[in-house]
Amino acid sequence: MRRKAVAKLEPVIPAEILERAKRSISPDSLKKAVGCSVCGGETSGVGEEPLCWVCRRLKISAWREMEQQLPVQE
């Protein structure tokens, strides 16, 4: 008995998109990531400021506290 010949399948994702995706997660781009501007920790790259998730949460908490205190002072 012979096996059926396997037909060549066309790629689902175009080659140029696949190549761009591979370049976007290359180790070189990951090494360039700057640490947190406050504590030097690892940043996620989300947002404009280079902050780690802990410092970002602390900043948001400080904003909330300031917003709650402003009406009391007026």
Secondary structure as UniProt FT lines:
FT   HELIX           15..24
FT   HELIX           27..31
FT   TURN            37..39
FT   HELIX           53..73
//
